[in-house]
Amino acid sequence: MSPFADASILLTGADGGLGQRFVEAFLHRGAREVHACGMRIEGVEALRTRHGPRVHPYVLDITDASGVQALVSSLSRLTMVVNCAGVELKRPLTDPAAPRNAQLEMAVNFLGTVHTCHAALPHLRQVGTGQIVNILSIAALATIVPLGAYGASKAAAHQATVALRAELAGTAITVHGVYPGWIATGMGQDVAVAKADPQAVITDICDQIESGETWIFPDPMSRGLAEQHPSWRNPAVLTGLDT
Ligand SMILES: NC(=O)c1ccc[n+]([C@@H]2O[C@H](COP(=O)([O-])OP(=O)(O)OC[C@H]3O[C@@H](n4cnc5c(N)ncnc54)[C@H](OP(=O)(O)O)[C@@H]3O)[C@@H](O)[C@H]2O)c1
């Protein structure tokens, strides 16, 4: 059975370029409901207006750990969490504002992801099955200049993704890391490089979640790099540490 069928999905960054398309794809694939979270009420309410009552709009800043906890614990059911919210400031580490920029990228891309995963886990454990999907970036695995701090924040979220997958091994909760290259959304609009079609990327990600794939390279750029670096899919994971 498709993990989207009758699913209750928490989606962050729901009013962003990829997020809006995720909402449509999840509903199309049979989700019962999508808890669509964004920073701006107009953005998430527009999703409900467009798609109807299966969309529940919320304003949520994922850097606010207690706000995330309060919202997620108020939900009656959750079977999937999709961490799509993200920021990319495109500034070099030599920039005078680098420390401030790095704090924001780390707060959103890494800590925000940890907050939602942590808050959602009791729901998934209660259902006994489910999916955690973290939208990372190829910059988590390859160094892209001048995206050093962004890459570090996505690499941190990647480490958390791999570790959480190992911690949940033996349960029916799967943890999926998604490593896109450039996509033609607002985030990539200032960069003069070839970009993947967002709709094709969304279709690929959803197809791969349905097939149970946990390492998702959803576009030509990321697939090409992953083929050149097969070791990426086999990270050293050391378990059994007595804590
Ligand atoms: N586009 C690309 O080329 C690309 C490539 C690789 C990975 N990605 C990743 O894909 C994901 C989606 O990106 P996108 O292309 O859809 O970009 P986008 O259109 O800029 O969407 C990002 C979303 O995250 C939200 N957000 C930012 N800070 C937040 C916070 N503190 N709390 C909650 N939401 C927050 C934004 O809200 P506001 O707009 O209101 O700020 C926006 O809705 C991101 O994680 C991004 O890093 C994108």
The ligand as an SDF file (V2000), in Angstrom:
LIG
                    3D

 48 52  0  0  0  0  0  0  0  0999 V2000
   15.4760   25.1880   -4.9590 N   0  0  0  0  0  0  0  0  0  0  0  0
   16.6450   24.5550   -4.9700 C   0  0  0  0  0  0  0  0  0  0  0  0
   17.4740   24.7360   -5.8810 O   0  0  0  0  0  0  0  0  0  0  0  0
   16.9500   23.5470   -3.8660 C   0  0  0  0  0  0  0  0  0  0  0  0
   18.0230   22.6670   -4.0580 C   0  0  0  0  0  0  0  0  0  0  0  0
   18.3330   21.7490   -3.0410 C   0  0  0  0  0  0  0  0  0  0  0  0
   17.5890   21.7160   -1.8890 C   0  0  0  0  0  0  0  0  0  0  0  0
   16.5560   22.5860   -1.7380 N   0  0  0  0  0  0  0  0  0  0  0  0
   15.8080   22.5120   -0.4760 C   0  0  0  0  0  0  0  0  0  0  0  0
   14.4390   22.2960   -0.7810 O   0  0  0  0  0  0  0  0  0  0  0  0
   13.6310   22.8440    0.2670 C   0  0  0  0  0  0  0  0  0  0  0  0
   12.5300   23.6880   -0.3400 C   0  0  0  0  0  0  0  0  0  0  0  0
   13.1420   24.7800   -1.0290 O   0  0  0  0  0  0  0  0  0  0  0  0
   12.3570   25.6190   -2.1760 P   0  0  0  0  0  0  0  0  0  0  0  0
   13.1370   25.4770   -3.4030 O   0  0  0  0  0  0  0  0  0  0  0  0
   10.9100   25.2660   -2.1540 O   0  0  0  0  0  0  0  0  0  0  0  0
   12.6150   27.0870   -1.6260 O   0  0  0  0  0  0  0  0  0  0  0  0
   11.5820   28.2000   -1.1370 P   0  0  0  0  0  0  0  0  0  0  0  0
   10.5740   28.4410   -2.1800 O   0  0  0  0  0  0  0  0  0  0  0  0
   12.4220   29.3410   -0.6810 O   0  0  0  0  0  0  0  0  0  0  0  0
   10.8640   27.5080    0.1120 O   0  0  0  0  0  0  0  0  0  0  0  0
   11.4400   27.4590    1.3840 C   0  0  0  0  0  0  0  0  0  0  0  0
   10.3230   27.5120    2.4030 C   0  0  0  0  0  0  0  0  0  0  0  0
   10.8590   27.4150    3.7240 O   0  0  0  0  0  0  0  0  0  0  0  0
   10.1930   28.3960    4.5300 C   0  0  0  0  0  0  0  0  0  0  0  0
   10.9780   28.7490    5.7080 N   0  0  0  0  0  0  0  0  0  0  0  0
   12.1290   29.4660    5.7610 C   0  0  0  0  0  0  0  0  0  0  0  0
   12.5030   29.6210    7.0430 N   0  0  0  0  0  0  0  0  0  0  0  0
   11.5710   29.0000    7.8090 C   0  0  0  0  0  0  0  0  0  0  0  0
   11.3900   28.8240    9.2060 C   0  0  0  0  0  0  0  0  0  0  0  0
   12.2520   29.3480   10.1080 N   0  0  0  0  0  0  0  0  0  0  0  0
   10.3040   28.1310    9.6390 N   0  0  0  0  0  0  0  0  0  0  0  0
    9.4240   27.6230    8.7590 C   0  0  0  0  0  0  0  0  0  0  0  0
    9.5190   27.7650    7.4280 N   0  0  0  0  0  0  0  0  0  0  0  0
   10.5930   28.4460    6.9600 C   0  0  0  0  0  0  0  0  0  0  0  0
   10.0010   29.5670    3.5760 C   0  0  0  0  0  0  0  0  0  0  0  0
    9.0490   30.4980    4.0810 O   0  0  0  0  0  0  0  0  0  0  0  0
    9.1390   32.0540    3.6090 P   0  0  0  0  0  0  0  0  0  0  0  0
    9.1350   32.0440    2.1170 O   0  0  0  0  0  0  0  0  0  0  0  0
    7.9370   32.6570    4.2130 O   0  0  0  0  0  0  0  0  0  0  0  0
   10.4290   32.5610    4.1710 O   0  0  0  0  0  0  0  0  0  0  0  0
    9.5170   28.8280    2.3480 C   0  0  0  0  0  0  0  0  0  0  0  0
    8.1410   28.5260    2.4510 O   0  0  0  0  0  0  0  0  0  0  0  0
   14.5890   23.6280    1.1690 C   0  0  0  0  0  0  0  0  0  0  0  0
   14.9020   22.8560    2.3140 O   0  0  0  0  0  0  0  0  0  0  0  0
   15.8200   23.8100    0.3050 C   0  0  0  0  0  0  0  0  0  0  0  0
   17.0020   23.9640    1.0730 O   0  0  0  0  0  0  0  0  0  0  0  0
   16.2130   23.4900   -2.6930 C   0  0  0  0  0  0  0  0  0  0  0  0
  1  2  1  0
  2  3  2  0
  2  4  1  0
  4  5  1  0
  4 48  2  0
  5  6  2  0
  6  7  1  0
  7  8  2  0
  8  9  1  0
  8 48  1  0
  9 10  1  0
  9 46  1  0
 10 11  1  0
 11 12  1  0
 11 44  1  0
 12 13  1  0
 13 14  1  0
 14 15  2  0
 14 16  1  0
 14 17  1  0
 17 18  1  0
 18 19  2  0
 18 20  1  0
 18 21  1  0
 21 22  1  0
 22 23  1  0
 23 24  1  0
 23 42  1  0
 24 25  1  0
 25 26  1  0
 25 36  1  0
 26 27  1  0
 26 35  1  0
 27 28  2  0
 28 29  1  0
 29 30  1  0
 29 35  2  0
 30 31  1  0
 30 32  2  0
 32 33  1  0
 33 34  2  0
 34 35  1  0
 36 37  1  0
 36 42  1  0
 37 38  1  0
 38 39  2  0
 38 40  1  0
 38 41  1  0
 42 43  1  0
 44 45  1  0
 44 46  1  0
 46 47  1  0
M  CHG  2   8   1  16  -1
M  END
$$$$
